[in-house]
Amino acid sequence: MKHSLFELFKIGIGPSSSHTMGPMRAALRFARELESTGLTFKTASIQIDLYGSLALTGHGHGTDRAILLGLSGQTPEGINPAEIEARLSVIRAATKLELHGRHSIAFDEAKHLIFHRDQMYPVANVVSHPNGVRFSAFDKDGHLLFERIFFSIGGGFILSEEERAAAEAIQSPLNNHAGEVPYPFHSAHELLEKAAAANIAIPQLMFANECALANQRGAPGNPVPADEQVRRGILHIWQTMRECAQRGIETEGILPGGLKVRRRAAKLAARLHAGGSKDPLSQLDWITVYAMAVNEENAAGGRVVTAPTNGAAGVVPAVAHYYLEFVDGANQDGILRYFLTAAAIGILYKENASISGAEVGCQGEVGVACSMAAAGLVAAINPPENTALTAAEINERIEHAAEIGMEHHLGMTCDPIGGLVQVPCIERNAVGAIKAVNASRMAMNESEGHKVSLDQVIRTMYQTGLDMQARYKETSLAGLALNVIEC
């Protein structure tokens, strides 16, 4: 287990975890490394070169904006979305940038921020990851001071070129742990085995692991016990998701970017409130409301939580809302089980495949989110103290739901129109959330096993993504992104 729940669910800004949050973190890391090497005040200019998907869809995803903010010392989780436009206006009007908030340098976007739409990787002909960016710092005489290559690998995660190469060289899944945990796992099979050996349900296993990690990263003298830290952390993530959905439900208008996509969540919610619960399918409509509300906020650059990415940020909160509002006996403990279990499934995809649309298509974003939410819902509905099912039976249904959730997203392309996280992304989250509820119900109604394992479907997803043509993976060169514009 290399990752924590709190790495998978990260608070940040829209519209994209890989094209906004990742580049922002990379730019900030570059600025910090410049400072740590004593080169900040020797720097006169910086050049940023974007490649692959970052170059092809970066403008629509706000990559340029994110890099300016990151170089200025801002973080995705710390910046106030309401202040972004003002900060960018100052930089662009003055053609100057305060590097890490400490040192003023000349910055002309047309000259210093270059989109290489004809080159896939930072090092030509060396296959790496399709979300690559090179940062280069120069002194007043134009001499290169410092250079770093980063890759935004999905969900806001970034790797330097050195880290990427080292990760490829690592053969054993036992290396590079986020920390020592009592129940390490690298596959769904291992996860089920460890839970069975301890006679516990998957959310209990994940809770024990997260408490161990909390103890290891906790500040000395912290009076809050690790278990309470984990509970508070999860509930803070959930509250941020709820606030995002509420903003989306309360806001009407046109989304930025030029496609003139109309926000729809607010009007659909109003119609549902007016119509009461007479429609037997109104629960599906409410799932749609919550998923679309979150992703409309994401498309507007608002505060969101990666789940596991920004482009798929609506699925997990929509299903959590469904659980609390429509499932008898729903409570806060169920929400905790939901997120712990969803994280366990998301970690399996992150460590064994990919959650990057630029690498494996939208199956790695909405498909993974659906798989996570389906598994989480089974855990939320079935507490370990439920005497009707053993822990092993609950875990089997969790694994089955996760498998169903992905199996029916296999091959899904990532072809955003105009490079914007709007069409088909917003509706796709609503459909993915409804699929997650359906997958969980199918799994809970099955007691005689299933043919395809979660590990098999994860391998299939990754292989399918690698086989998919690059023009269908967040490049806006094919699919809806091409044909709708042509029409």
C-alpha positions in Angstrom: 0.0 0.0 0.0 1.8 3.1 -1.3 -0.9 5.6 -0.9 -3.3 7.0 1.8 -7.0 7.9 1.6 -5.9 11.5 2.1 -3.7 11.4 -1.0 -6.5 10.0 -3.1 -9.1 12.5 -1.9 -7.4 15.9 -2.2 -9.0 19.3 -1.8 -8.1 21.7 -4.6 -9.6 23.6 -7.5 -11.1 22.9 -10.9 -11.3 22.1 -13.6 -8.7 19.3 -13.8 -6.6 17.3 -11.3 -4.1 16.3 -14.0 -4.1 19.6 -16.0 -4.7 22.1 -13.2 -3.8 20.8 -9.8 -0.9 18.7 -11.0 0.8 21.5 -13.0 0.2 23.9 -10.1 1.9 21.5 -7.7 4.7 21.0 -10.1 5.3 24.8 -10.6 5.2 25.3 -6.8 7.7 22.4 -6.3 10.0 23.9 -8.9 9.9 27.3 -7.2 10.6 25.7 -3.8 13.5 23.7 -5.2 14.9 26.9 -6.7 14.8 28.5 -3.3 16.3 25.4 -1.5 19.3 25.6 -3.9 19.8 29.3 -3.3 18.9 30.2 -6.9 15.7 32.2 -6.5 17.3 35.6 -6.4 19.7 34.7 -9.3 16.8 33.9 -11.5 15.9 36.5 -14.1 13.4 34.5 -16.2 11.7 31.1 -16.4 10.6 29.1 -19.4 7.9 26.5 -19.2 7.5 23.9 -21.9 4.3 21.8 -22.1 4.0 18.6 -24.0 1.5 15.9 -24.9 -2.0 16.3 -23.5 -0.9 19.3 -21.3 0.0 21.1 -24.6 -3.0 20.0 -26.6 -5.8 20.7 -24.0 -3.9 22.8 -21.5 -5.7 26.1 -22.3 -9.1 24.5 -21.9 -8.1 22.9 -18.6 -6.5 26.0 -17.1 -2.9 24.7 -17.2 -1.5 28.1 -18.0 -3.3 29.7 -15.1 -2.3 26.9 -12.7 1.4 27.3 -13.5 1.4 31.1 -13.0 -0.3 30.5 -9.6 2.1 27.7 -8.6 5.2 29.7 -9.5 3.8 32.5 -7.4 3.7 30.2 -4.4 0.0 29.3 -4.3 -1.3 25.8 -3.6 -4.5 24.1 -5.0 -5.8 23.5 -1.5 -4.9 26.9 -0.1 -5.9 29.4 -2.8 -9.3 31.1 -2.6 -11.0 30.5 -6.0 -12.5 33.9 -5.7 -9.1 35.5 -5.8 -7.7 33.7 -8.8 -8.8 36.1 -11.5 -7.4 39.1 -9.7 -4.0 37.4 -9.1 -3.7 36.4 -12.7 -4.7 39.9 -13.9 -1.9 41.5 -11.9 0.7 39.1 -13.4 -0.5 39.5 -17.0 -0.9 43.3 -16.8 2.6 43.8 -15.4 4.2 41.0 -17.4 6.0 40.2 -14.1 5.7 37.4 -11.7 6.6 37.2 -8.0 8.6 33.9 -7.9 7.5 32.0 -4.8 6.1 35.3 -3.6 9.7 36.5 -2.9 11.4 37.6 -6.1 10.1 39.6 -9.1 11.0 38.3 -12.6 9.9 39.2 -16.1 7.2 36.9 -17.4 5.6 37.2 -20.8 3.3 34.2 -21.4 3.7 34.3 -25.1 7.5 34.0 -24.7 7.9 32.0 -21.5 5.0 29.5 -21.5 5.2 27.3 -24.6 2.7 24.7 -25.7 4.4 22.1 -27.8 1.4 20.6 -29.6 3.5 18.7 -32.0 5.6 16.8 -29.4 4.2 14.1 -27.0 7.1 13.8 -24.5 9.6 16.3 -23.0 12.5 14.2 -24.2 11.7 13.5 -27.9 11.3 9.8 -28.8 11.6 8.7 -25.1 8.2 7.3 -24.0 7.3 8.6 -20.6 3.9 10.0 -19.6 1.7 12.2 -21.9 1.4 14.9 -19.2 4.9 16.3 -19.2 6.2 19.8 -18.4 9.8 21.2 -18.3 10.7 24.2 -16.1 13.9 26.0 -16.9 15.4 28.9 -14.9 17.8 31.4 -16.5 20.1 34.2 -15.1 20.2 37.7 -16.4 22.7 36.7 -19.1 20.4 33.9 -20.3 22.5 31.1 -18.9 20.6 28.0 -17.6 20.6 27.8 -13.8 18.3 25.0 -13.0 16.0 22.6 -15.0 13.4 20.1 -13.9 10.9 17.8 -15.8 7.7 16.8 -14.1 4.8 14.6 -15.0 1.2 15.1 -13.9 0.1 11.5 -13.6 -3.6 11.9 -12.6 -5.5 12.9 -9.5 -3.2 15.8 -8.7 -0.2 13.4 -8.3 3.1 14.5 -9.8 6.5 12.8 -10.4 9.8 14.3 -11.4 11.6 12.6 -14.3 13.9 11.0 -11.8 11.0 9.7 -9.7 9.2 8.4 -12.8 12.3 6.5 -13.9 12.9 5.1 -10.5 9.2 4.0 -10.2 9.5 2.2 -13.5 12.7 0.4 -12.3 11.0 -0.8 -9.1 9.9 -4.4 -9.5 8.6 -5.2 -6.0 5.3 -3.7 -4.8 6.8 -3.7 -1.3 9.0 -0.7 -2.0 8.0 3.0 -1.8 5.4 2.6 0.9 3.7 5.7 2.2 4.4 4.2 5.6 4.2 1.0 7.5 0.7 -0.3 8.0 -0.7 -3.4 9.8 -2.5 -4.7 6.6 -0.4 -3.9 3.5 -2.0 -5.0 0.2 -1.1 -4.6 -3.4 -4.0 -6.4 -5.1 -7.7 -7.0 -4.5 -6.8 -10.7 -3.8 -4.3 -9.6 -1.1 -6.9 -7.2 0.3 -9.5 -9.9 0.7 -6.9 -12.3 2.1 -5.7 -9.9 4.8 -9.2 -9.0 5.8 -10.2 -12.7 5.9 -7.2 -13.6 8.1 -8.1 -10.9 10.6 -11.8 -11.6 10.3 -12.6 -7.9 9.6 -14.4 -6.0 6.9 -12.5 -3.9 4.3 -13.4 -0.5 5.9 -12.1 -1.8 9.3 -8.8 -2.8 7.6 -8.5 0.5 5.9 -9.2 2.4 9.1 -6.5 0.5 10.9 -4.0 1.3 8.1 -5.0 5.0 8.1 -4.6 5.2 11.9 -1.1 3.8 11.5 -0.2 6.3 8.8 -1.7 9.2 11.0 0.5 8.2 13.9 3.6 8.2 11.6 2.9 11.6 10.0 1.4 13.3 13.2 3.1 16.2 14.8 4.9 15.4 18.1 2.6 16.2 21.1 -0.6 16.2 19.0 -3.3 15.6 21.6 -5.8 14.2 19.1 -5.6 10.4 18.9 -4.9 8.9 15.5 -8.4 7.3 15.1 -10.0 10.7 15.8 -7.7 12.4 13.3 -8.8 9.9 10.6 -12.5 10.4 11.4 -12.2 14.2 11.4 -10.1 14.1 8.2 -12.7 12.0 6.3 -15.6 14.1 7.5 -13.8 17.3 6.5 -13.4 15.8 3.0 -17.1 14.9 3.0 -18.1 18.4 4.2 -16.0 20.0 1.4 -17.8 17.8 -1.1 -21.2 18.8 0.3 -20.4 22.4 0.1 -19.3 22.0 -3.5 -22.5 20.3 -4.4 -24.5 23.0 -2.6 -22.8 25.8 -4.5 -23.5 24.0 -7.7 -27.2 23.6 -6.8 -27.5 27.3 -5.9 -25.7 28.7 -9.0 -27.1 29.2 -12.5 -25.6 30.7 -15.6 -23.1 29.8 -18.3 -19.8 28.0 -17.6 -16.6 29.7 -18.7 -14.5 28.5 -21.6 -16.5 29.5 -24.8 -18.7 26.5 -25.3 -21.5 28.4 -23.6 -22.6 25.3 -21.6 -25.5 26.1 -19.4 -25.5 25.0 -15.7 -28.4 22.6 -15.2 -28.2 21.3 -11.7 -30.0 24.2 -10.1 -33.1 24.0 -12.3 -33.3 20.3 -12.0 -33.1 20.5 -8.2 -35.8 23.2 -8.2 -38.1 21.0 -10.4 -37.6 18.0 -8.0 -38.4 20.1 -5.0 -41.5 21.4 -6.6 -42.6 17.9 -7.8 -42.1 16.2 -4.4 -41.4 12.4 -4.5 -44.3 11.4 -6.8 -42.0 10.2 -9.5 -40.7 6.7 -8.6 -37.5 7.4 -10.4 -36.8 10.8 -8.7 -34.0 9.2 -6.7 -32.1 8.8 -10.0 -32.7 12.5 -10.7 -31.3 13.5 -7.4 -28.2 11.5 -8.0 -27.9 13.4 -11.3 -28.4 16.7 -9.5 -25.6 16.1 -7.1 -23.1 14.7 -9.7 -23.8 17.5 -12.1 -23.7 20.2 -9.4 -20.2 19.1 -8.4 -18.9 18.9 -11.9 -20.4 22.2 -12.9 -18.5 23.8 -10.0 -15.4 22.0 -11.1 -15.8 23.3 -14.7 -16.1 26.8 -13.2 -12.8 26.4 -11.4 -14.3 26.1 -7.9 -13.3 24.2 -4.8 -13.5 20.5 -5.4 -12.1 17.2 -4.0 -10.4 14.7 -6.3 -12.3 11.5 -6.3 -10.0 10.1 -7.7 -9.7 13.0 -10.2 -11.4 16.4 -10.8 -13.0 15.2 -14.0 -14.7 12.4 -12.1 -15.2 14.4 -8.9 -19.0 14.1 -9.0 -19.5 10.4 -8.8 -18.4 9.7 -5.2 -20.2 12.6 -3.5 -23.4 11.9 -5.5 -23.6 8.3 -4.3 -22.8 9.5 -0.8 -25.7 11.9 -0.9 -27.9 9.0 -2.3 -26.9 6.9 0.7 -27.7 9.5 3.3 -31.0 10.6 1.8 -32.5 7.4 0.5 -31.1 4.4 2.4 -32.9 3.5 5.6 -30.6 3.6 8.6 -27.9 5.7 6.9 -25.7 7.5 9.4 -22.2 9.1 9.8 -20.6 5.7 10.6 -21.8 4.6 7.2 -20.2 7.6 5.5 -16.9 6.7 7.2 -17.2 3.1 5.9 -18.1 4.5 2.5 -15.0 6.6 2.1 -12.6 4.1 3.6 -13.8 1.4 1.2 -13.8 3.7 -1.8 -10.3 4.7 -1.0 -9.1 1.0 -0.8 -10.5 0.4 -4.3 -9.1 3.7 -5.6 -5.6 2.8 -4.3 -5.8 -0.5 -6.2 -6.3 1.3 -9.5 -3.7 4.0 -8.6 -1.0 1.4 -7.8 -1.8 -1.2 -10.5 -3.2 0.7 -13.4 -3.8 4.5 -13.8 -6.3 7.2 -12.9 -5.0 9.5 -15.7 -7.4 10.2 -18.6 -4.4 11.2 -20.7 -2.9 7.7 -20.1 -5.9 5.3 -20.2 -8.9 7.4 -21.2 -12.0 8.2 -19.1 -12.2 4.6 -17.9 -9.4 5.6 -15.6 -11.4 8.6 -14.2 -15.2 8.1 -14.3 -14.8 4.3 -14.5 -12.6 4.2 -11.4 -14.9 6.6 -9.6 -17.8 4.4 -10.3 -15.9 1.3 -9.1 -14.9 3.2 -5.9 -18.5 4.4 -5.2 -20.1 1.1 -5.9 -17.8 -0.7 -3.4 -18.2 2.1 -0.9 -22.0 1.9 -1.0 -22.0 -1.8 -0.3 -19.8 -1.1 2.8 -22.0 1.8 3.9 -25.2 -0.3 3.8 -23.6 -3.3 5.5 -22.0 -2.5 8.8 -19.6 -5.2 10.2 -21.9 -5.8 13.1 -24.6 -6.9 10.8 -25.2 -10.5 11.9 -27.0 -11.4 8.6 -23.6 -11.4 6.8 -20.1 -12.4 7.8 -17.2 -10.0 7.2 -16.0 -12.3 4.4 -19.4 -12.1 2.7 -19.5 -8.3 3.0 -16.0 -8.1 1.5 -17.0 -10.4 -1.4 -19.9 -8.1 -2.2 -17.6 -5.1 -2.0 -15.1 -6.6 -4.4 -17.9 -7.7 -6.8 -19.5 -4.2 -6.8 -16.1 -2.6 -7.6 -15.6 -5.1 -10.5 -19.1 -4.5 -12.0 -18.5 -0.7 -11.7 -15.4 -0.9 -13.9 -16.4 -3.8 -16.2 -19.0 -1.6 -17.8 -16.7 1.4 -18.3 -14.0 -0.5 -20.2 -12.8 1.3 -23.3 -14.3 4.6 -22.4 -12.5 7.4 -24.2 -11.5 10.8 -22.9 -12.5 13.3 -25.7 -13.5 16.6 -24.1 -14.9 19.1 -26.5 -12.7 22.2 -26.7 -10.4 20.7 -24.1 -12.9 21.7 -21.4 -14.1 19.5 -18.6 -17.7 20.1 -19.6 -19.0 18.0 -22.5 -19.3 15.0 -22.1 -17.7 15.1 -18.7 -20.5 16.6 -16.6 -23.2 14.2 -17.8 -20.8 11.3 -17.7 -20.4 11.8 -13.9 -24.2 11.6 -13.4 -24.4 8.4 -15.5 -21.4 6.9 -13.6 -23.0 7.6 -10.3 -26.2 5.9 -11.3 -24.2 2.9 -12.6 -22.4 2.8 -9.2 -25.7 2.4 -7.3 -26.8 -0.2 -9.8 -23.5 -2.1 -9.5 -23.8 -2.1 -5.7 -27.4 -3.5 -5.8 -26.4 -6.2 -8.3 -23.5 -7.3 -6.0 -25.6 -7.3 -2.9 -28.3 -9.4 -4.6 -25.7 -12.1 -5.6 -24.6 -14.7 -3.2 -23.1 -17.4 -5.4 -19.8 -15.7 -6.6 -18.9 -14.2 -9.9 -16.7 -15.0 -12.9 -14.5 -11.9 -13.3 -12.3 -10.7 -10.4 -11.5 -7.1 -9.6 -7.8 -7.8 -10.2 -8.7 -9.1 -13.7 -10.8 -6.1 -14.6 -8.1 -3.7 -13.3 -5.5 -5.4 -15.5 -7.9 -5.3 -18.5 -8.6 -1.6 -18.0 -4.9 -0.8 -18.0 -4.2 -2.9 -21.0 -7.1 -1.4 -22.9 -6.0 2.1 -22.0 -2.5 1.4 -23.3 -3.9 0.0 -26.5 -6.2 3.0 -27.0 -5.0 5.5 -29.7 -3.5 8.7 -28.2 -6.0 10.9 -30.0 -8.8 9.4 -27.8 -7.0 10.1 -24.5 -7.5 13.8 -23.5 -6.0 15.3 -26.6 -9.2 16.6 -28.1 -8.0 15.3 -31.5 -10.8 12.7 -32.0 -14.2 11.5 -30.9 -16.7 14.1 -29.7 -14.0 16.7 -29.5 -13.5 16.5 -33.2 -16.9 15.5 -34.6 -19.0 18.0 -32.7 -16.8 20.9 -33.8 -17.0 19.6 -37.4 -20.8 19.5 -37.3 
